[in-house]
Amino acid sequence: MPLDVIVLVLFGALLHATWNALVKAGSEKSLDAAMVALGAAAVAVPFLPFLPLPKSEAWPLILVSALFQFVYFQLVAASYRAGDIGLVYPLMRGVAPLIVASTSSIVVGEELSRGAVAGILTICTGVLTLAFESRKGGAYAILLAVANACVIACYTYVDGIGARLSGNPISYTLWIALLPPVLLFAWAFVRRGVKPVLRHVRQQWWRGLIGGAGSLGAYGLALWAMTKAPVATVAALRETSILFAVVISVVFLKERVSVWRIAAASVIALGALLLKLA
């Protein structure tokens, strides 16, 4: 994988870990997840007039992606309510690339080299080590995290293919950001009522805007990378975001660093090196 692709995917991983930390730190996780989606749409809209529309072949995938994103944000919020970020985040991000790597030859016809497979498996091993090192969270949290990993694998394929068909991965990324917040807030209005939701938006708008910009940037970089490298390889490299999540937890949340976390971080770094050499 080219060095510039690796660097940009790693930067996207940092952005991804940051917006997840914002959701985890919030008091209303479902609404905060919806606000991240809304923030992404708000950031996307000003750029749309300056970019070409995605090609017609990509529009059905944009609609399917919106449905997967709706389910994804709901499961993110539910997972963070049920378990510690140290458990559910690594599981969500670690299982997904395993699913993609094991099925990419069937779904998108991509054959991975032995080095790429070794790198993917190494990264996933490190990520899953971090998950099982955590002591908070139970069977329900694990079930939610694994379910969301399946959703992540599905929209990774949908958007990886969509970005290639669109003719412009940046335009595709911005358009797929528009529909999920509509679905998420419609659901929130039905469940909670309009006034409580709008009150939370007025109080926490900054969380959604910062998180949304990070979410959009992270995913846009990943989709661009998927036009330059195999989908499974990019999906695995994105999961180095757990390294940044560990740093955030230590520096900003003042959590302790165990030997297991240091070991897992080293394994993830080794996996990223193997992908570079593949």
C-alpha positions as CSV (number, residue, x, y, z in Angstrom):
1,M,0.0,0.0,0.0
2,P,1.5,3.4,-0.9
3,L,2.8,5.5,2.0
4,D,0.5,8.5,1.3
5,V,-2.5,6.3,1.4
6,I,-1.4,4.8,4.8
7,V,-0.7,8.3,6.3
8,L,-4.1,9.6,5.3
9,V,-6.0,6.5,6.5
10,L,-4.1,6.8,9.9
11,F,-5.2,10.4,10.1
12,G,-8.7,9.3,9.4
13,A,-8.4,6.7,12.2
14,L,-7.5,9.6,14.6
15,L,-10.6,11.5,13.6
16,H,-12.7,8.4,14.0
17,A,-11.5,7.7,17.6
18,T,-12.1,11.4,18.5
19,W,-15.7,11.5,17.5
20,N,-16.4,8.2,19.2
21,A,-14.9,9.6,22.4
22,L,-17.3,12.6,22.1
23,V,-20.3,10.3,21.9
24,K,-19.1,8.1,24.8
25,A,-18.5,11.2,27.0
26,G,-22.0,12.6,26.3
27,S,-25.0,12.3,28.6
28,E,-27.5,11.3,25.9
29,K,-25.7,8.9,23.6
30,S,-28.5,8.3,21.1
31,L,-29.0,12.0,20.6
32,D,-25.3,12.7,20.5
33,A,-24.8,10.0,17.8
34,A,-27.6,11.6,15.8
35,M,-26.0,15.0,16.3
36,V,-22.7,13.7,14.9
37,A,-24.6,12.6,11.8
38,L,-26.2,16.0,11.6
39,G,-22.9,17.7,12.1
40,A,-21.4,15.7,9.2
41,A,-24.3,16.7,7.0
42,A,-23.9,20.4,8.0
43,V,-20.2,20.2,7.0
44,A,-21.0,18.4,3.7
45,V,-23.7,20.8,2.4
46,P,-21.5,23.9,1.6
47,F,-19.1,21.8,-0.6
48,L,-21.8,20.0,-2.7
49,P,-22.3,22.9,-5.3
50,F,-18.5,22.7,-6.1
51,L,-18.4,19.0,-6.9
52,P,-19.9,16.8,-9.6
53,L,-22.9,14.6,-8.8
54,P,-22.1,11.0,-8.3
55,K,-22.8,8.8,-11.4
56,S,-26.2,7.3,-11.7
57,E,-24.9,3.8,-10.9
58,A,-23.9,5.0,-7.4
59,W,-27.3,6.4,-6.2
60,P,-28.9,3.1,-5.2
61,L,-25.8,2.4,-3.1
62,I,-26.1,5.9,-1.5
63,L,-29.7,5.0,-0.3
64,V,-28.7,1.6,1.0
65,S,-25.7,3.1,2.8
66,A,-28.1,5.6,4.6
67,L,-30.1,2.7,6.0
68,F,-26.9,0.9,7.2
69,Q,-25.7,4.2,8.7
70,F,-28.9,4.6,10.6
71,V,-28.6,1.2,12.1
72,Y,-24.9,1.8,12.8
73,F,-25.4,5.0,14.8
74,Q,-28.2,3.3,16.8
75,L,-26.0,0.4,17.7
76,V,-23.1,2.7,18.6
77,A,-25.2,4.5,21.1
78,A,-26.7,1.3,22.5
79,S,-23.2,-0.3,22.8
80,Y,-21.8,2.6,24.7
81,R,-24.8,2.5,27.1
82,A,-24.3,-1.2,27.7
83,G,-20.5,-1.4,28.1
84,D,-17.2,0.3,28.5
85,I,-15.6,1.9,25.4
86,G,-12.5,-0.2,26.1
87,L,-14.7,-3.3,25.4
88,V,-17.2,-2.4,22.7
89,Y,-15.0,0.0,20.5
90,P,-12.3,-2.6,19.9
91,L,-14.9,-5.3,19.2
92,M,-16.8,-3.2,16.7
93,R,-13.7,-2.1,14.9
94,G,-11.8,-5.4,15.2
95,V,-14.4,-7.9,14.1
96,A,-15.5,-5.9,11.0
97,P,-12.2,-6.2,9.0
98,L,-12.1,-9.9,9.8
99,I,-15.5,-10.2,8.1
100,V,-14.4,-8.1,5.2
101,A,-11.1,-9.9,4.7
102,S,-12.7,-13.3,4.8
103,T,-15.4,-12.4,2.2
104,S,-13.7,-9.9,0.0
105,S,-12.8,-12.4,-2.7
106,I,-16.5,-13.4,-3.0
107,V,-18.1,-9.9,-2.7
108,V,-15.7,-7.7,-4.7
109,G,-13.4,-10.2,-6.3
110,E,-10.2,-9.0,-4.6
111,E,-7.5,-11.5,-3.9
112,L,-5.2,-10.4,-1.0
113,S,-1.5,-11.2,-0.8
114,R,-0.2,-13.3,2.0
115,G,1.4,-10.3,3.5
116,A,-1.8,-8.3,3.4
117,V,-3.7,-11.2,5.1
118,A,-0.9,-11.4,7.8
119,G,-1.2,-7.6,8.4
120,I,-5.0,-7.8,8.7
121,L,-5.0,-10.7,11.1
122,T,-2.2,-9.0,13.2
123,I,-4.1,-5.8,13.5
124,C,-7.3,-7.6,14.4
125,T,-5.5,-9.7,17.0
126,G,-4.2,-6.5,18.7
127,V,-7.6,-4.8,18.6
128,L,-9.4,-7.9,20.1
129,T,-6.7,-8.2,22.8
130,L,-7.7,-4.7,23.9
131,A,-11.3,-5.6,24.0
132,F,-10.9,-8.7,26.2
133,E,-8.5,-6.8,28.4
134,S,-11.4,-4.6,29.5
135,R,-13.3,-5.7,32.6
136,K,-16.5,-3.6,32.2
137,G,-19.4,-4.7,30.1
138,G,-21.1,-8.1,29.7
139,A,-22.6,-10.4,27.2
140,Y,-25.2,-7.9,26.0
141,A,-22.5,-5.3,25.3
142,I,-20.5,-7.9,23.4
143,L,-23.6,-8.9,21.4
144,L,-24.3,-5.3,20.4
145,A,-20.7,-4.7,19.4
146,V,-20.5,-7.8,17.2
147,A,-23.8,-7.0,15.6
148,N,-22.5,-3.5,14.8
149,A,-19.3,-5.1,13.4
150,C,-21.5,-6.9,10.9
151,V,-23.2,-3.6,10.0
152,I,-19.8,-2.0,9.5
153,A,-18.7,-4.8,7.2
154,C,-21.9,-4.3,5.1
155,Y,-21.6,-0.6,4.7
156,T,-17.8,-0.9,4.0
157,Y,-18.7,-3.0,1.0
158,V,-21.6,-0.8,-0.1
159,D,-19.6,2.4,0.1
160,G,-16.3,0.9,-1.2
161,I,-18.2,-0.2,-4.3
162,G,-20.2,3.0,-4.4
163,A,-17.2,5.3,-4.2
164,R,-15.6,3.5,-7.2
165,L,-18.8,3.7,-9.3
166,S,-19.5,7.3,-8.4
167,G,-16.6,8.7,-10.4
168,N,-15.7,11.0,-7.5
169,P,-15.2,9.5,-4.0
170,I,-15.3,13.0,-2.3
171,S,-18.7,13.8,-3.8
172,Y,-20.0,10.3,-2.9
173,T,-18.8,10.8,0.7
174,L,-20.7,14.1,1.0
175,W,-23.9,12.8,-0.4
176,I,-24.1,9.8,1.8
177,A,-23.9,12.1,4.8
178,L,-27.2,13.8,4.1
179,L,-29.9,11.2,4.7
180,P,-28.8,9.4,7.9
181,P,-29.5,12.5,10.2
182,V,-33.0,12.8,8.7
183,L,-33.7,9.2,9.7
184,L,-32.0,9.5,13.1
185,F,-33.8,12.7,14.1
186,A,-37.2,11.4,12.8
187,W,-36.7,8.4,15.0
188,A,-35.7,10.6,18.0
189,F,-38.7,12.9,17.6
190,V,-41.0,9.9,17.6
191,R,-39.4,8.3,20.7
192,R,-38.6,11.4,22.8
193,G,-40.7,14.3,21.4
194,V,-39.7,17.3,19.5
195,K,-39.0,19.8,22.4
196,P,-36.6,17.6,24.4
197,V,-34.6,16.7,21.3
198,L,-34.3,20.4,20.1
199,R,-33.3,21.4,23.7
200,H,-30.4,18.9,23.6
201,V,-29.4,20.1,20.2
202,R,-29.3,23.7,21.4
203,Q,-27.2,22.8,24.4
204,Q,-24.8,20.4,22.7
205,W,-24.5,21.7,19.1
206,W,-20.7,22.0,19.4
207,R,-20.4,18.2,20.1
208,G,-22.3,17.4,16.9
209,L,-20.4,19.8,14.8
210,I,-16.9,18.7,15.9
211,G,-17.9,15.0,15.9
212,G,-19.6,15.4,12.5
213,A,-16.6,17.0,10.9
214,G,-14.4,14.2,12.3
215,S,-16.8,11.5,11.2
216,L,-17.1,12.9,7.7
217,G,-13.3,13.4,7.3
218,A,-12.5,10.0,8.6
219,Y,-14.9,8.2,6.3
220,G,-14.0,10.3,3.3
221,L,-10.4,9.5,3.7
222,A,-11.2,5.8,4.0
223,L,-13.4,5.8,0.9
224,W,-10.7,7.6,-1.1
225,A,-8.2,5.1,0.0
226,M,-10.5,2.2,-1.1
227,T,-10.2,3.6,-4.7
228,K,-6.4,3.2,-4.4
229,A,-6.0,0.0,-2.5
230,P,-8.0,-3.2,-1.7
231,V,-11.1,-2.7,0.5
232,A,-10.1,-5.3,3.0
233,T,-6.6,-3.7,3.5
234,V,-8.0,-0.2,4.1
235,A,-10.7,-1.6,6.4
236,A,-8.1,-3.2,8.6
237,L,-5.7,-0.2,8.6
238,R,-8.6,2.0,9.7
239,E,-8.8,0.0,12.9
240,T,-5.6,1.4,14.2
241,S,-8.0,4.1,15.4
242,I,-8.1,2.0,18.6
243,L,-4.5,3.2,19.3
244,F,-5.7,6.8,19.2
245,A,-8.6,5.8,21.5
246,V,-6.1,4.4,24.0
247,V,-4.1,7.7,23.9
248,I,-7.3,9.8,24.3
249,S,-8.4,7.6,27.3
250,V,-5.0,8.1,29.0
251,V,-4.3,11.7,28.3
252,F,-7.8,13.2,28.5
253,L,-9.8,10.7,30.6
254,K,-6.9,9.8,32.9
255,E,-7.4,6.1,32.6
256,R,-4.6,3.7,33.5
257,V,-2.5,1.9,30.9
258,S,-2.0,-1.8,31.6
259,V,0.6,-4.1,30.2
260,W,-2.0,-5.7,28.0
261,R,-2.8,-2.4,26.4
262,I,0.8,-1.6,25.6
263,A,1.2,-5.1,24.2
264,A,-1.9,-4.8,22.0
265,A,-0.8,-1.4,20.8
266,S,2.5,-2.9,19.7
267,V,0.8,-5.7,17.9
268,I,-1.4,-3.2,16.0
269,A,1.6,-1.2,15.0
270,L,3.2,-4.4,13.7
271,G,0.2,-5.1,11.6
272,A,0.3,-1.7,10.1
273,L,3.9,-2.3,9.2
274,L,3.1,-5.6,7.5
275,L,0.4,-3.8,5.4
276,K,3.0,-1.3,4.3
277,L,5.3,-4.1,3.3
278,A,2.6,-6.2,1.6
